[in-house]
Amino acid sequence: MKKQQTKSITAIATTVNNHKTYISGQSTRYDGKLLPNYNTDPVHAKEFDGEQDAQTYLSNVANPLDRVFEILTIDIPVIKDLKKYDRDNKRQLTGHRYQGGIREGARIRGLISIIVLIVITSCSKSQLPQPKQSYAVYHLYAEHYTLDTLFIKKYTLWHDTLFRKQEQQKLDTIPPRWYLMCTTEKLPLRLEYWYYTRNGIKIQ
């Protein structure tokens, strides 16, 4: 078997959600400085011409979340077709494997749907004798992501217990939404994902 060719590069790493993550470039500007993109795959790490070049880059980078950066030398495989490499990795992560002509991921989703339907039906039957206790606790959450969809933080924007059926039905029909949020004094340009939950279950 042919050994894969590797090369050594100087990269900048930080920790995002307890995972070592590498600066992979920059997308926008924040406060007159570059706002870096991140990627957990070292193959996508931005390559620098030594430690001095990396230090110069960091001096021009916006760091609104006060991340700790580390300059290091890493060995990465030489990838001729990076887009094909990403496509192959995405297929492995999403579990799109075929067995007997049926996609395994689709089969698992089908089983989950059946289980959820059984649970909802059982819960509905158990609640029929007690219609007067029909209330629900709702939460509105906002999750912040970088422009390359790395999770940053989750916020609770609103929560309440609702008893009126009209109010419950209104919130039960609001789907999750993505928003592109503008840069502020405290936060950079980012994506926000807003969604409601009813009794701790996300409303789809």
Contacts in CASP RR format, 6 or more apart in sequence:
PFRMAT RR
TARGET T0000
AUTHOR 0000-0000-0000
METHOD contacts of the structure
MODEL  1
MKKQQTKSITAIATTVNNHKTYISGQSTRYDGKLLPNYNTDPVHAKEFDG
EQDAQTYLSNVANPLDRVFEILTIDIPVIKDLKKYDRDNKRQLTGHRYQG
GIREGARIRGLISIIVLIVITSCSKSQLPQPKQSYAVYHLYAEHYTLDTL
FIKKYTLWHDTLFRKQEQQKLDTIPPRWYLMCTTEKLPLRLEYWYYTRNG
IKIQ
4 77 0 8 1.000
4 78 0 8 1.000
5 77 0 8 1.000
5 78 0 8 1.000
6 75 0 8 1.000
6 76 0 8 1.000
6 77 0 8 1.000
6 78 0 8 1.000
7 75 0 8 1.000
7 76 0 8 1.000
7 78 0 8 1.000
8 73 0 8 1.000
8 74 0 8 1.000
8 75 0 8 1.000
9 45 0 8 1.000
9 47 0 8 1.000
9 48 0 8 1.000
9 73 0 8 1.000
9 74 0 8 1.000
9 76 0 8 1.000
10 47 0 8 1.000
10 48 0 8 1.000
10 49 0 8 1.000
10 50 0 8 1.000
10 51 0 8 1.000
10 53 0 8 1.000
10 54 0 8 1.000
10 71 0 8 1.000
10 72 0 8 1.000
10 73 0 8 1.000
11 22 0 8 1.000
11 23 0 8 1.000
11 42 0 8 1.000
11 45 0 8 1.000
11 46 0 8 1.000
11 47 0 8 1.000
11 48 0 8 1.000
11 54 0 8 1.000
11 71 0 8 1.000
11 72 0 8 1.000
11 73 0 8 1.000
11 74 0 8 1.000
12 22 0 8 1.000
12 23 0 8 1.000
12 45 0 8 1.000
12 46 0 8 1.000
12 48 0 8 1.000
12 54 0 8 1.000
12 57 0 8 1.000
12 58 0 8 1.000
12 69 0 8 1.000
12 70 0 8 1.000
12 71 0 8 1.000
12 72 0 8 1.000
13 20 0 8 1.000
13 21 0 8 1.000
13 22 0 8 1.000
13 23 0 8 1.000
13 45 0 8 1.000
13 69 0 8 1.000
13 70 0 8 1.000
13 72 0 8 1.000
14 20 0 8 1.000
14 21 0 8 1.000
14 23 0 8 1.000
14 38 0 8 1.000
14 67 0 8 1.000
14 68 0 8 1.000
14 69 0 8 1.000
14 70 0 8 1.000
15 21 0 8 1.000
15 67 0 8 1.000
15 68 0 8 1.000
16 38 0 8 1.000
16 40 0 8 1.000
16 67 0 8 1.000
16 150 0 8 1.000
16 151 0 8 1.000
17 150 0 8 1.000
17 151 0 8 1.000
19 40 0 8 1.000
20 40 0 8 1.000
21 38 0 8 1.000
21 39 0 8 1.000
21 40 0 8 1.000
21 150 0 8 1.000
22 38 0 8 1.000
22 39 0 8 1.000
22 40 0 8 1.000
22 41 0 8 1.000
22 42 0 8 1.000
22 44 0 8 1.000
22 45 0 8 1.000
22 46 0 8 1.000
23 36 0 8 1.000
23 37 0 8 1.000
23 38 0 8 1.000
23 45 0 8 1.000
23 46 0 8 1.000
23 57 0 8 1.000
23 61 0 8 1.000
23 69 0 8 1.000
24 36 0 8 1.000
24 37 0 8 1.000
24 38 0 8 1.000
24 39 0 8 1.000
24 44 0 8 1.000
24 45 0 8 1.000
24 46 0 8 1.000
24 148 0 8 1.000
25 36 0 8 1.000
25 37 0 8 1.000
25 46 0 8 1.000
26 34 0 8 1.000
26 35 0 8 1.000
26 36 0 8 1.000
26 37 0 8 1.000
26 61 0 8 1.000
27 35 0 8 1.000
27 37 0 8 1.000
27 147 0 8 1.000
27 148 0 8 1.000
28 35 0 8 1.000
28 147 0 8 1.000
28 183 0 8 1.000
28 188 0 8 1.000
28 189 0 8 1.000
29 35 0 8 1.000
29 62 0 8 1.000
30 62 0 8 1.000
30 64 0 8 1.000
30 183 0 8 1.000
30 188 0 8 1.000
30 189 0 8 1.000
31 62 0 8 1.000
31 64 0 8 1.000
31 183 0 8 1.000
32 62 0 8 1.000
33 60 0 8 1.000
33 61 0 8 1.000
33 62 0 8 1.000
34 57 0 8 1.000
34 60 0 8 1.000
34 61 0 8 1.000
34 62 0 8 1.000
35 61 0 8 1.000
35 62 0 8 1.000
35 188 0 8 1.000
35 189 0 8 1.000
36 61 0 8 1.000
36 62 0 8 1.000
37 146 0 8 1.000
37 147 0 8 1.000
37 148 0 8 1.000
38 146 0 8 1.000
38 148 0 8 1.000
38 150 0 8 1.000
39 45 0 8 1.000
39 148 0 8 1.000
41 89 0 8 1.000
42 74 0 8 1.000
42 76 0 8 1.000
43 76 0 8 1.000
43 77 0 8 1.000
43 79 0 8 1.000
43 82 0 8 1.000
43 85 0 8 1.000
44 82 0 8 1.000
45 74 0 8 1.000
45 76 0 8 1.000
46 57 0 8 1.000
48 54 0 8 1.000
48 57 0 8 1.000
48 71 0 8 1.000
51 71 0 8 1.000
54 71 0 8 1.000
55 71 0 8 1.000
58 69 0 8 1.000
58 71 0 8 1.000
62 188 0 8 1.000
63 69 0 8 1.000
64 186 0 8 1.000
64 187 0 8 1.000
64 188 0 8 1.000
65 152 0 8 1.000
79 85 0 8 1.000
94 105 0 8 1.000
95 104 0 8 1.000
95 105 0 8 1.000
96 103 0 8 1.000
96 104 0 8 1.000
96 105 0 8 1.000
97 103 0 8 1.000
97 104 0 8 1.000
97 105 0 8 1.000
98 104 0 8 1.000
127 133 0 8 1.000
127 134 0 8 1.000
134 163 0 8 1.000
134 165 0 8 1.000
135 161 0 8 1.000
135 162 0 8 1.000
135 163 0 8 1.000
136 161 0 8 1.000
136 162 0 8 1.000
136 168 0 8 1.000
136 198 0 8 1.000
136 199 0 8 1.000
137 159 0 8 1.000
137 160 0 8 1.000
137 161 0 8 1.000
137 162 0 8 1.000
137 198 0 8 1.000
137 199 0 8 1.000
137 200 0 8 1.000
138 158 0 8 1.000
138 159 0 8 1.000
138 160 0 8 1.000
138 161 0 8 1.000
138 162 0 8 1.000
138 168 0 8 1.000
138 171 0 8 1.000
138 196 0 8 1.000
138 197 0 8 1.000
138 198 0 8 1.000
139 156 0 8 1.000
139 158 0 8 1.000
139 159 0 8 1.000
139 196 0 8 1.000
139 197 0 8 1.000
139 200 0 8 1.000
140 156 0 8 1.000
140 157 0 8 1.000
140 158 0 8 1.000
140 159 0 8 1.000
140 194 0 8 1.000
140 195 0 8 1.000
140 196 0 8 1.000
141 154 0 8 1.000
141 155 0 8 1.000
141 156 0 8 1.000
141 157 0 8 1.000
141 194 0 8 1.000
141 195 0 8 1.000
141 196 0 8 1.000
141 197 0 8 1.000
142 154 0 8 1.000
142 155 0 8 1.000
142 157 0 8 1.000
142 192 0 8 1.000
142 193 0 8 1.000
142 194 0 8 1.000
143 151 0 8 1.000
143 152 0 8 1.000
143 153 0 8 1.000
143 154 0 8 1.000
143 155 0 8 1.000
143 192 0 8 1.000
143 193 0 8 1.000
144 151 0 8 1.000
144 152 0 8 1.000
144 153 0 8 1.000
144 154 0 8 1.000
144 155 0 8 1.000
144 187 0 8 1.000
144 190 0 8 1.000
144 191 0 8 1.000
144 192 0 8 1.000
145 151 0 8 1.000
145 152 0 8 1.000
145 190 0 8 1.000
145 191 0 8 1.000
145 192 0 8 1.000
145 193 0 8 1.000
146 152 0 8 1.000
146 190 0 8 1.000
146 191 0 8 1.000
147 189 0 8 1.000
147 190 0 8 1.000
147 191 0 8 1.000
149 191 0 8 1.000
152 190 0 8 1.000
157 194 0 8 1.000
162 168 0 8 1.000
162 171 0 8 1.000
168 198 0 8 1.000
171 196 0 8 1.000
171 198 0 8 1.000
171 203 0 8 1.000
172 198 0 8 1.000
172 203 0 8 1.000
174 196 0 8 1.000
174 203 0 8 1.000
175 203 0 8 1.000
175 204 0 8 1.000
176 193 0 8 1.000
176 194 0 8 1.000
176 195 0 8 1.000
176 196 0 8 1.000
176 202 0 8 1.000
176 203 0 8 1.000
176 204 0 8 1.000
177 193 0 8 1.000
177 194 0 8 1.000
177 195 0 8 1.000
178 191 0 8 1.000
178 192 0 8 1.000
178 193 0 8 1.000
178 194 0 8 1.000
179 191 0 8 1.000
179 192 0 8 1.000
179 193 0 8 1.000
179 194 0 8 1.000
180 189 0 8 1.000
180 190 0 8 1.000
180 191 0 8 1.000
180 192 0 8 1.000
181 187 0 8 1.000
181 189 0 8 1.000
181 190 0 8 1.000
181 191 0 8 1.000
181 192 0 8 1.000
182 189 0 8 1.000
183 189 0 8 1.000
195 202 0 8 1.000
195 203 0 8 1.000
196 202 0 8 1.000
196 203 0 8 1.000
197 203 0 8 1.000
END
